[in-house]
């Protein structure tokens, strides 16, 4: 898969992971779709990093890599939770 395919894959996984994370994390997150995608992509990198640390998988690809869908969602939940706690625009419903 070339860089374009990887970018499209990252955007799609980022959107799915970010949207699921926003549904799981309590409270209202006022963010746009591009921000949701960005946090989902960052979450995917966090998921890949945690997967490497915990399970010692994909040693040839290094710590910072895109993870699978489940790892991406778990990482995105962590990132959205941290984002919602430290951003000044949070509100609890």
Order of alpha helices (4+ residues) and beta strands (2+ residues): alpha-alpha-alpha
